[in-house]
Amino acid sequence: MAEPAYRVVSGKGRLRDTVFISFLPEALRRVRSLDPEARLGFNIGSLEDPRRPWRLHKELGLYSTNPPIEGLEIVGRETFAELLREARKAGVKIAV
């Protein structure tokens, strides 16, 4: 659905007002291939690999990363705070 969603948003002239968000890196890669300036957000579905968003940020230039609110309980307060600091340092917005 990445390409149809991009086409609808583009057709309405709303690309600069939109963040394309997905749990699927391949969907974000597809949008990036269509538009190098598109804002992309990665929804974190699991904190099994807490560094995954940063690898994707390096690859795709994420606008935001969206951790689950349960993340605090799953990885603990200190690890969650460290991940948030890393996101801020990388210039990635956080949406919980």
C-alpha positions in Angstrom: 0.0 0.0 0.0 3.0 2.3 0.2 2.9 3.4 -3.4 -0.9 4.0 -3.6 -0.8 5.9 -0.3 2.1 8.1 -1.6 0.2 8.7 -4.9 -3.0 9.9 -3.0 -1.0 12.2 -0.7 1.0 13.5 -3.7 -2.1 14.0 -5.8 -3.6 16.1 -3.0 -0.5 18.3 -2.7 0.0 17.3 0.9 3.4 15.6 0.9 5.0 18.2 3.2 2.2 17.8 5.7 2.4 14.0 5.9 4.6 11.5 7.7 4.4 8.0 6.1 4.4 5.6 9.1 4.8 1.8 9.0 5.9 -1.2 11.0 7.3 -2.5 7.8 10.8 -1.2 6.7 10.1 -2.4 3.1 7.1 -0.1 2.9 9.2 2.8 4.1 11.9 1.9 1.6 9.3 2.0 -1.2 8.1 5.5 -0.2 11.8 6.6 0.0 12.4 5.3 -3.5 9.4 7.4 -4.7 10.5 10.5 -2.9 13.9 11.2 -1.3 12.3 14.1 0.7 9.3 12.2 2.1 9.0 12.1 5.9 9.1 8.6 7.2 8.2 7.2 10.6 9.0 3.7 11.9 6.5 2.1 14.3 8.4 -0.1 16.6 6.4 -3.3 17.1 8.9 -5.0 19.4 11.8 -4.0 21.5 13.6 -7.3 20.9 16.0 -5.4 18.7 16.0 -1.9 20.3 18.7 -0.6 17.9 16.7 -1.4 14.7 15.3 2.1 14.4 18.7 3.6 14.4 19.9 1.3 11.6 16.8 2.3 9.7 17.4 6.0 10.4 20.9 5.7 9.0 19.5 4.0 5.9 16.4 6.0 5.3 16.7 9.2 7.3 13.7 8.7 9.5 11.6 11.7 10.6 10.3 9.9 13.6 10.4 6.6 15.5 7.4 5.5 17.4 8.1 3.1 20.3 5.3 1.2 22.0 4.3 2.7 25.4 4.9 -0.8 26.8 8.5 -0.3 25.9 9.3 1.2 29.2 8.1 -1.9 31.0 9.7 -4.3 28.5 13.3 -2.9 28.5 13.3 -1.0 31.8 13.4 2.7 32.5 17.2 3.2 32.1 17.4 1.4 28.7 14.3 3.2 27.5 15.7 6.5 28.5 19.0 5.7 26.7 17.1 4.8 23.5 15.2 8.2 23.7 18.5 10.0 24.2 19.9 8.3 21.2 16.9 9.3 19.1 17.2 12.9 20.2 20.9 12.9 19.4 20.2 11.5 15.9 17.6 14.2 15.4 14.7 11.8 15.2 11.4 12.8 16.6 9.7 10.5 19.1 5.9 9.7 19.1 4.6 7.3 21.7 
